[in-house]
Amino acid sequence: MRKKTSSPVGHSWEEVRKELFTPEELAASDLRVALIGELIEARQEKGISQKQLEEMSGVKQPVIARMETGSTSPQLDTVLKVLLPLGKTLAIVPLKPDCE
């Protein structure tokens, strides 16, 4: 049996997170984090700077920076514009049974 890791205040971040947010909010947050993580990884794998991605996508570098830091929630069309030159797109797929 695994021992729970707790912080000095007695609760793990996962416990606090589940108390503060609804399952829907957690799923949306996790999806944003995964999406932005994939975007950053794809850009870095191609060796493209944010400025170069601006030139390729038409999305201003400060907007890309805000997307990558998570300080903004970008519009879907903005995400698609940034993903295209990275050779990526979004797909709608069925949820895993444990996510429903």
C-alpha positions as CSV (number, residue, x, y, z in Angstrom):
1,M,0.0,0.0,0.0
2,R,1.3,3.4,-1.0
3,K,1.7,6.0,1.7
4,K,0.0,9.3,0.9
5,T,2.3,12.3,0.5
6,S,1.0,15.3,2.4
7,S,2.2,18.8,2.6
8,P,3.2,20.6,5.9
9,V,-0.5,21.7,6.3
10,G,-1.6,18.0,6.2
11,H,-3.2,17.8,2.7
12,S,-1.8,16.8,-0.6
13,W,-2.4,19.1,-3.6
14,E,-4.6,16.4,-5.2
15,E,-6.8,16.4,-2.1
16,V,-7.1,20.2,-2.0
17,R,-7.6,20.4,-5.8
18,K,-10.6,17.9,-5.5
19,E,-12.1,19.9,-2.7
20,L,-11.9,23.2,-4.5
21,F,-13.0,22.3,-8.0
22,T,-15.8,20.2,-9.6
23,P,-14.9,17.2,-11.7
24,E,-15.8,19.2,-14.8
25,E,-13.4,22.0,-13.8
26,L,-10.6,19.5,-13.1
27,A,-11.2,17.8,-16.5
28,A,-11.1,21.2,-18.3
29,S,-8.0,22.2,-16.5
30,D,-6.2,18.9,-17.2
31,L,-7.2,19.2,-20.9
32,R,-5.8,22.7,-21.2
33,V,-2.5,21.7,-19.5
34,A,-2.2,18.7,-21.8
35,L,-3.0,20.7,-24.9
36,I,-0.5,23.5,-24.1
37,G,2.1,20.9,-23.1
38,E,1.7,19.2,-26.5
39,L,1.9,22.6,-28.3
40,I,5.2,23.6,-26.4
41,E,6.7,20.2,-27.1
42,A,5.9,20.3,-30.8
43,R,7.3,23.8,-31.1
44,Q,10.5,22.8,-29.3
45,E,10.9,19.6,-31.2
46,K,10.8,21.6,-34.5
47,G,13.3,24.0,-33.0
48,I,10.9,26.9,-33.7
49,S,11.0,30.1,-31.5
50,Q,7.8,31.8,-30.5
51,K,8.7,34.6,-32.9
52,Q,9.1,32.1,-35.8
53,L,5.8,30.5,-34.9
54,E,4.2,34.0,-35.0
55,E,5.5,34.4,-38.6
56,M,4.3,31.0,-39.6
57,S,0.9,31.1,-37.9
58,G,-0.1,34.8,-37.9
59,V,-0.7,34.6,-34.2
60,K,1.3,37.4,-32.3
61,Q,4.3,36.2,-30.2
62,P,2.9,37.7,-27.0
63,V,-0.3,35.7,-27.5
64,I,1.7,32.5,-28.0
65,A,3.7,33.3,-24.8
66,R,0.5,33.8,-22.8
67,M,-0.9,30.5,-24.2
68,E,2.3,28.7,-23.2
69,T,2.4,30.1,-19.7
70,G,-1.3,29.4,-19.2
71,S,-2.1,33.0,-18.4
72,T,-4.9,33.0,-21.0
73,S,-7.5,30.7,-22.3
74,P,-7.1,31.0,-26.1
75,Q,-9.9,30.8,-28.6
76,L,-10.2,27.6,-30.6
77,D,-9.3,29.3,-33.9
78,T,-6.1,30.7,-32.3
79,V,-5.1,27.2,-31.1
80,L,-5.8,25.8,-34.6
81,K,-3.7,28.5,-36.2
82,V,-0.8,27.8,-34.0
83,L,-1.0,24.0,-34.3
84,L,-1.1,24.0,-38.2
85,P,2.5,25.0,-38.8
86,L,3.6,22.5,-36.1
87,G,2.0,19.8,-38.2
88,K,-0.7,19.2,-35.5
89,T,-4.5,19.5,-35.2
90,L,-7.2,18.7,-32.7
91,A,-9.3,15.6,-32.8
92,I,-12.6,14.7,-31.1
93,V,-12.3,11.3,-29.6
94,P,-14.4,9.2,-27.2
95,L,-13.7,9.6,-23.5
96,K,-12.2,6.6,-21.7
97,P,-14.9,4.9,-19.6
98,D,-13.3,6.0,-16.3
99,C,-13.5,9.7,-17.4
100,E,-17.3,9.7,-17.7
